[in-house]
Amino acid sequence: MNFIKQNLLKILTQMFMILFSAFFLVPLLWMISTSLKSPEQLFTPEVQWIPNPIVFENYIRAIEYVNLFNAFKNTFFLCFLNVLGVVVASSLAAYAFAVLDWKYREYFFYITLATMMLPDMVTLVPQFILFQKLGMYGTLLPLTLPSMCGNAFYIFLLRQFFLTVPKDLREAACLDGCNEFDIYRKIYLPLSIPALSVVALFQFLFTWNDLLKPSIYLIDQNQYTLSLALQQFKAQHGGTEWALLMAAATMIVLPVIAIFFLAQKTFVQGISMTGIKE
């Protein structure tokens, strides 16, 4: 009897989760549906989920509308540099806080965590003045250099994961003559791939969706990112062509969805294992 109740509860729970997730799919499905409609189908009084006829030409026109290919190239370039920079810098700092024994280590770790309390708006103006004085305004450097210094949240995340690695591995490596960088590179990094994947995915999503900083630092349209190009979409010809706008938004969202599904197992594993100290 208990077995039947447990199975029934499990089925009801899964059905509820499926129905609940449908609410989050509705905007995505409506965006895709709108991207395939002709101008005459956009403002009909009845709700039309399946366009008739389906206009695939909207995607071709959307690419030419705001030069999406160039925006894709710029965004992927920024994502690559930011992900690489933040993974390397944050993992090095996390290794120092989790593994190395040095004076005032805990105090510096608490100071690093305290920087998470500062809103981005507080540091935005000083950063802008600094980059402007250095002659970096109007370039991609202000969008990449901060990630090269690491991120407090990612440092904390990786530190908690590094603490789960048995110390016996480091001691054995030291006896074999490995230096600290070799221990970090050959032992801790390979064992921390799930956590590093989480950091990389978070930073990729942040850079991919960031609108504020590109709108502040970029002035050349050839350097526009996807979010900035999409924001400029409405002002391109003095009005909004909703089908083209939804086609562009669909193309921007699909890579993120694909990456999440491909890295879902590693992402969930990294989140679930972080902070569990054996």
Buried (B, 14 or more C-beta within 10 A) or exposed (E): EEEEEEEEEEEEEEEEEEEEEEEEEEEBEEBBBBBBBBEEBBEEEEEEEEBEEBBEEBBEBBBEBBBBEBBBBBBBBBBEBBBBBBBBBBBBBBBBBBBEEEEEEEEBBEEBBEEEEEEEEEEEEEBBEEBEEEEBBBBBBBBBBBBEEBBBBBBBBBBBBBBBBEEEBBEEBEEEEBEBEEBBBEBBBEBBEBBBBBBBBBBBBBBBBBEEBBBBBBEEEEBBBBBBBBBBBEEEEEEEBBBBBBBBBBBBBEBBEEBEEEBEEBBEBBBEBBBEEE
